[in-house]
C-alpha cells in the first residue's frame, strides 16, 4: 500500500471571509471554504483526486493519504487609549 503525508497550509482571508488552502505537496491545490471544518471536508475529496491526476500516487494501487493541516489567522485588535 502506498502512503503519503501532505502538508497543507490554511490562511484566513479577512477581506473575503474564507479560509484558503495551498500546498507544495499537492500540485494544483487552491481551494477555499467558510470554516476550517468545511475546508477539511473539501480537502478529503480534492487531495486524493489531485494526487492521482498529477501521478503523485498510482491510480491502480491502494493508497492512504495523511492530510496535515496547519492554519494561520491574524487579526488586529484596537486598544483604547
C-alpha positions as a printed Julia matrix, in Angstrom:
81×3 Matrix{Float64}:
   0.0    0.0     0.0
   1.28   3.45   -0.95
   1.24   6.06    1.86
   1.87   9.78    1.59
   1.79  12.71    4.02
   0.64  16.04    2.59
   1.35  19.25    4.46
  -1.29  21.85    3.71
  -1.43  25.44    4.87
  -4.68  27.27    5.56
  -4.77  31.04    5.87
  -7.7   33.21    6.87
  -8.54  35.85    4.24
 -10.32  38.55    6.25
 -11.43  40.54    3.21
 -13.07  37.52    1.54
 -14.05  35.93    4.88
 -12.78  32.48    3.83
 -10.01  30.04    4.65
  -7.73  29.35    1.69
  -5.62  26.2     1.39
  -2.47  25.62   -0.65
   0.33  23.06   -0.6
   3.6   22.34   -2.35
   2.93  18.64   -1.65
  -0.31  18.67   -3.67
   0.19  20.12   -7.15
  -2.68  22.36   -8.22
  -4.26  22.67   -4.79
  -6.03  26.0    -4.32
  -9.37  25.92   -2.57
 -11.35  27.86   -0.01
 -14.19  27.47    2.48
 -16.05  29.49    5.1
 -14.86  27.37    8.04
 -11.91  25.1     8.8
 -14.33  22.2     9.15
 -15.74  22.82    5.67
 -12.22  23.21    4.31
 -11.21  19.88    5.83
 -14.21  18.17    4.22
 -13.24  19.59    0.81
  -9.62  18.52    1.25
 -10.64  14.91    1.95
 -12.03  14.78   -1.59
  -9.75  17.15   -3.51
  -6.36  15.99   -2.23
  -6.61  12.32   -3.32
  -8.02  13.4    -6.69
  -5.18  15.86   -7.34
  -2.54  13.37   -6.23
  -3.85  10.81   -8.71
  -4.32  13.32  -11.54
  -0.74  14.55  -11.08
   0.65  10.99  -10.82
   1.97  11.55   -7.3
   0.26   8.32   -6.23
  -0.55   5.4    -8.54
  -4.15   5.22   -9.76
  -4.15   1.41   -9.85
  -2.77   0.86   -6.35
  -4.41   1.17   -2.92
  -3.13   4.25   -1.13
  -3.63   6.26    2.03
  -3.08   9.97    2.41
  -2.43  11.82    5.66
  -3.57  15.43    5.49
  -1.57  17.61    7.87
  -3.44  20.92    8.01
  -1.78  23.93    9.64
  -3.86  27.09    9.97
  -2.88  30.71   10.48
  -5.16  33.6    11.35
  -4.08  37.11   12.27
  -6.35  39.89   13.48
  -5.7   43.45   14.55
  -7.36  44.47   17.79
  -7.66  48.14   18.69
  -6.68  49.16   22.18
  -8.41  52.23   23.56
  -6.13  54.99   24.84
